[in-house]
Amino acid sequence: MSNMYDGFEELIGDLERYIAKVEKSEDIIEVGVKEFVKDLKKLTKPMSQIHKDNYTHLIYTFSYRKKGKEFEVGWGKYYGPMVENGTNKMTARTHLRPCFEKNKNKYYSKMFEEIFY
C-alpha cells in the first residue's frame, strides 16, 4: 500500500517542479529566442555595397529585447524592416520569417527541454 502513495508523492513532486518552471515562462521563451537570434547571425551575408571602415553588416546586428512579457527580435539598424518587408522601390529580402519557419521545431524543443529537464 505504501508503494502507491510513494508514487503519488513522486508525481506531486514532479508536478511542483514543472509548475515552478512554467511560472517563469519568460525564461523558457527566452531560451528559444536566444537560439533564434543565434541562427539568424549564422545566415549567409550577401555582398554589401558599403565598404566603410565602421560598417557592420545587417546580419550581425540581429538581437532581441524583452518588452513587458514579450520578446522582440529584430535588427540593430533602422533599415532592417525595410529589407525584410520591402518598400515601394525595393522587393522584400526576408531573413526572419524563413529562418523561424525552417527551425521553429528546434526552438520549441529547446523550450520543452528547459521545462522538463
Contacts in CASP RR format, 6 or more apart in sequence:
PFRMAT RR
TARGET T0000
AUTHOR 0000-0000-0000
METHOD contacts of the structure
MODEL  1
MSNMYDGFEELIGDLERYIAKVEKSEDIIEVGVKEFVKDLKKLTKPMSQI
HKDNYTHLIYTFSYRKKGKEFEVGWGKYYGPMVENGTNKMTARTHLRPCF
EKNKNKYYSKMFEEIFY
18 115 0 8 1.000
18 116 0 8 1.000
21 28 0 8 1.000
21 114 0 8 1.000
21 115 0 8 1.000
22 28 0 8 1.000
22 115 0 8 1.000
25 69 0 8 1.000
26 66 0 8 1.000
26 69 0 8 1.000
26 71 0 8 1.000
27 114 0 8 1.000
28 111 0 8 1.000
28 114 0 8 1.000
28 115 0 8 1.000
29 71 0 8 1.000
29 111 0 8 1.000
30 66 0 8 1.000
30 71 0 8 1.000
31 110 0 8 1.000
31 111 0 8 1.000
31 114 0 8 1.000
32 107 0 8 1.000
32 110 0 8 1.000
32 111 0 8 1.000
33 64 0 8 1.000
33 71 0 8 1.000
33 73 0 8 1.000
33 107 0 8 1.000
34 64 0 8 1.000
35 103 0 8 1.000
35 106 0 8 1.000
35 107 0 8 1.000
35 110 0 8 1.000
36 64 0 8 1.000
36 73 0 8 1.000
36 99 0 8 1.000
36 100 0 8 1.000
36 103 0 8 1.000
36 107 0 8 1.000
37 62 0 8 1.000
37 63 0 8 1.000
37 64 0 8 1.000
37 73 0 8 1.000
39 99 0 8 1.000
39 103 0 8 1.000
40 59 0 8 1.000
40 62 0 8 1.000
40 73 0 8 1.000
40 95 0 8 1.000
40 96 0 8 1.000
40 99 0 8 1.000
41 59 0 8 1.000
41 60 0 8 1.000
41 62 0 8 1.000
43 59 0 8 1.000
43 95 0 8 1.000
43 99 0 8 1.000
45 57 0 8 1.000
45 59 0 8 1.000
45 60 0 8 1.000
46 93 0 8 1.000
48 55 0 8 1.000
48 57 0 8 1.000
56 77 0 8 1.000
58 75 0 8 1.000
58 77 0 8 1.000
58 79 0 8 1.000
58 80 0 8 1.000
58 83 0 8 1.000
59 95 0 8 1.000
61 75 0 8 1.000
61 76 0 8 1.000
61 77 0 8 1.000
62 73 0 8 1.000
62 74 0 8 1.000
62 75 0 8 1.000
62 76 0 8 1.000
62 95 0 8 1.000
63 73 0 8 1.000
63 74 0 8 1.000
63 75 0 8 1.000
63 76 0 8 1.000
64 71 0 8 1.000
64 72 0 8 1.000
64 73 0 8 1.000
64 74 0 8 1.000
65 71 0 8 1.000
65 72 0 8 1.000
73 96 0 8 1.000
74 80 0 8 1.000
74 96 0 8 1.000
75 81 0 8 1.000
82 90 0 8 1.000
83 90 0 8 1.000
83 92 0 8 1.000
83 93 0 8 1.000
83 95 0 8 1.000
84 92 0 8 1.000
84 93 0 8 1.000
84 94 0 8 1.000
84 95 0 8 1.000
84 96 0 8 1.000
84 97 0 8 1.000
85 92 0 8 1.000
85 94 0 8 1.000
86 92 0 8 1.000
86 93 0 8 1.000
100 107 0 8 1.000
END
